[in-house]
Amino acid sequence: MKIDFSYRKKRITSNSGYIFKGRHYRCSYVRFRTLYDKPDPGTETVELYNFQPKSEIRASSIILHGLGSSNIKFLLWMGKQLACASINTSVLILPGIYTRVENGSVSGMSYLHPHIPRMYKFWEHAVVDTLSTIDFLGQRELWKKNNCILGYCLGGMLSAIISVLDTRVYETILMTIGGHLPSILHEAKTTRFVRRIIAAGFRSEYHLHDKKRLYEIYRVQLPSVKKMSFHEILNSEEIHPLFRIDPLSYAHLLNQSKTTFIDALFDNTLPLKSRRLLYKEMSGSERYIIPIGHVTWLPFEYLLARYITHKVHIYDRQTAKRLIVKEVIEDPLNDFMD
């Protein structure tokens, strides 16, 4: 079974409006029709929050959130602070999550549903929406060469694929993510629903219901996958379909000098095996193990924001001051003409 991350590029027409602003930035809520050719009902419209500096744009970033919805409000704070530091920042809402849940489903479920065609559709859609968001930003001169994609959890797994696929991504930061999808499906807290589906009688021709068999297939095939090109991973008939959406498959293709992997020491959301295997594969990149949990890093985003300014080469004394400024959100309707 194959997966396809391609799409037809075109000039993107959008609807947008300022929803709030501060002294140093404006935030626009932007919507445009997805360029993915087979979206599920309810996911047809790309939604993003774009935080644009009022002064010079010195760098750009895209933030991809995790599987749940609760982390999004913290990442919106990150967008505000980075924009204050002259980094145009877009927080993209992924299809199938938050305000883009497909009709009749639950937020985030389709990305790890044990039915492979359903899973593939949402990974394809998310990658296409991210790449077309970069198109959109480029068309409006908001995407600088010194840029960064920050992916948290699911967003980090997608970022690993996107950064291999598109050379327009300059720096990649993968935050609290894992690889080895069999262990994520069969052991992670967030995938209890998968085990319930299997327990209810779900059976897969790809052995997703058979933990022991699936682990063995991965053990045998992973050494070969780690030697494959991007094209071979997408098209080989000899590997398990999960490899095509697993960060483990793409780690060796990432530009390690432009990649940062941040693991949470006390992460009890993702299995230890999942995180440990990916950490090993990211050898050559900047790797950090921080004494935090999967979610408890969110209140310490200032440190991550400061790190991002270093990675996009704009950190200075002025930037440091802007990162800690306490912004007062103003009503854009009071002076929308300025």
N, C-alpha and C positions, 0 to 999 in steps of 0.2 A: 504494500500500500504506500502511495507516494503523497507528499505534501507540497504545496506550491505557495511561495511567498511573493510571487510576482503580481503586478497590477499595472494598469494603463495610466501613465502620468498625464495630467492636464492642468490647465490653469484652474485654481480652486476659487470658487465663489462662496463667500461665507456671510453669515449674519452674526453681528457682534454688538456689544454695548458695554460701557463701563458699569460695573456693579459696585465698586468702591475704590477708594484711592487714599493715599497718604501723602506726606510731604515729598517723598522721593520716587513714587511709583504710581501707576494706575493699573487696576486689574480689570481685564475684559473677559466676559464670558463669550466664548466663540463657538459657533456651531456650523458644520458643513456636512454635506452628504458624503458618506464613506465611499472610497474608491474600491473597496472590496466588493467583488461581483456577486456574492451570494450571502448577504447578511441575513440573520434571523430577524423576524419582526420584533421591533423594539430596540434593535441595535443599529439601525440604518444611519443614524446621525452621529458624527464625531463631536464630542464635547471636550473642550479644554478651557482651563483658566490661564490666561496669559498675563503675567506680571511684567509690565514694561517700565523700565526706568524713565523718569521724566527728563533726565539729562542724557549724556552720551551713553550709548550701549557699548560696553567694552568686551562683553563675552555673552555666550548663550548657554542655556541648559534646558533639558527636558527631564521631568521627573515621572517615573512610572511607579504607581502604587502597588500594594500587595493584594492578596486574594480577598480580604475582607474590606469593609467600607470604613471602619472606625479610624484607620490610619490616615485617611485622606485629609482630615482637618489639620493634622499635624504637618502634613506635606504642603498644604496651602500656606501655613506659616513659613515654611522654608522658602516657598516662592516669593513671599513678601520680603523676607530678609535679603535674599539674593538679589532681588530687583533693587533694593536700597543700595546694594553694593555694585550697581551698574551691570548686573547680569540679567538679561532678558530671560525669564524663566516661565516655562509652560508646564502645567500639571495636567496631563492627559487622563481623561476618564476612560478606562479600558472597556471594550465591549463585553457585555455579560455581567458587569459589576456596577453597583451603586445606582446611578440614575439611568444606566444603559442595560439593565437586565432584560433578557429576551422574554417574550410573553410566556407566562405560565411556568417560569423557572424561578430559581433562587440565586441570589447574588454569588457569583464565583463558581458555581457548581460545575459548569460545562468544561472548564479548563482541566479538570481531573476526573471527569466522569469516565467509567471504565469502557464506555463505547467509543472505540478509537475514531470513527468518522466524526462524531460530535466533538471530541477533544480536538482533533486536527482543525476543524472549522474555526474554533475560537482562537487557537494559536495563530493560524493564518490571518484571521481578521485583526488581531491585536498587532501583529507585525506590520501589516499593511497600513493600519491607522497611524502607527508611530512614524513610519517612513513618509506617509503623505502629510503628516503634521510637520515634518522637517521640510517637505516641499513647500507647504503653506508659509512657514516662517521664512524660508529662503525667498519666496516670491515677494514678500513684504520687507525684505532686507532686515530681518530680525534674527537671522541665523548666521553667527560669526564663525570664522574658521577655528578660533579657540573656543571650543564648546565642550559640554559634558553631558552624558546621559547617566542619570542616577536611577538605578533600579532597586526597589525594595521588595524582598520576598519574590512573589510571582513576577513583579516588574523586573527584578534582577535576572530571573531566568530568561525572560524575553529579551532583555538587554544584551545577554551573551550572544544570542542569535543575531540581533540587529547590528551589533558592533562588528560582527564578522561579515555581514551582508552588505553594509553600507560604509564606504570610506569617508563619508561626510562626518562621521562621529569621531571626534578628536580624543576625548578621554572617556573612560567607562568606569563607573563605580558600582560594584555589586555588593549590596548591603543585606546581610543576614539571609543568604540563599543556600540552597543545597542542590545536589545532583542525585543521580541514581533514583530515577522515578519509581522503580519497584518498591524501594523502601519507603518512599514518600506515600505511595498508594496504600501500602499494607501496615505502616507503622505511625505515620504522622497523626497528630491530634486533629488537624483540620480535615483529614480525609476519613473520618469515622463514617460519613455517609457512603463512601465507596464500599467499606466493609459491610455495611447494612445492605447495600444493593446486591453484593455477592452472596451474603448469607440468605437473601430472599430467593436465591436460585439463579442469579445472573451467570451466564457462561460465555466465555470469549474464545474465539478461534486462535487468539494470540496469547492465551494462557494467563490473562490478567487476573483471573480468579484463582489461579494455582500459584500460591506464593513460592513454594519450593521450586517448581518448574521454572517460573519466571526468573528467580534469582540465578538459577543455573544457566539459563540462556544468556543472561547479562554477563555472568562470569566468563563464559566461553567467548562471547562476541566482542566484549569491550576492548581487548587488546587490538583487534583489527580496526575497530571504529576509530581509535585514537591515532591511526595512521591515514585515515581517509581525508580527502578533500571535501570542501563544502558540497560540491556537486555530487560526489559519491555518497555522502551521508543522505542527501535528499532522494537519491535515485536507486541506491543499491537494493536489490531484492534479497540479499543474503543476511540482512540485519533485522532485528526486531523493530517494529514501528515506533516504539517508545523512544528509541535513540534519536529520532528526528526532532524531538522537542526537549531533549535532555541536555542541560548545560555541560554535562560530562563529555558529550560528543563534540562540543565546539571549543572547549578550553584550549586545546592545542593550536587552534586556528586564530585565537585572539592575539592581538599585538600586546604582549605581556608588559612591554615598557609603557603602555598607555592604559593599563588596567589596574584597578585596585580592588582587592577582595577583602571585605570586612566581615568577620564571623563573630557571633555572640557566644561567649563562653557558657552562659547559662541559658542558652536557647533550648526550651523544652517543647517547642512547637514542631521543629523539624528533627528527624532522627539523627543521632550522632553519626551513624554510618554515612548518611547522605551528605552531611557537612564535611566530614573528614575526607571522603573520597574527592570531593570537589576542591577542598583546600590543597590536597596533594597535587591535583592536576593543574592548579594555578601557580605552581612553582615557577618563578621568573617574574611574576607580577609583584606589586606591593601587597603584602598580606598582613593583616592585623587580626588578632584575637582580643576582643575587648571584653572586660568583665561586666557584661550587661546581658539582658534577656532578649528574646525575639522582638518584644514591643517596648521594653523599658528604656531603650535608647532614644525614643522619640522626644522626651523632654530635654535632651542634651543636643538638640539639633544645631545649636550655635557652633559647636566644635566642628561638626560636619560641614556646615556652611563655610566656616573659615578654611577648612581643608580644600573645599571646592575652589575657592578664590585662588589658592595656591596652584591647583592643578590647571587652571585656565590662565595663569600668569598675570593676574591683575592685583595681587595682594600688596597693599601698602598701608600707610598709617591712616589715610582717609577711608580706605575700604574697611579697616578694622573698626573705626568709629561708626560707620554706617551700619555694620552688622549688629551692633548692640543698641542702636537707637530705638527708643520706644515710640512706635508709630501710633498716631491718632487717626483712626479711620474716619474719613470725611464723606459726607453725602455728595456724590457727583452731580446730583440734580440742582444743587445750590449754585454751582458755577460751571456748568457743563460747557460753556462757550469759551472758557479760557484756553 
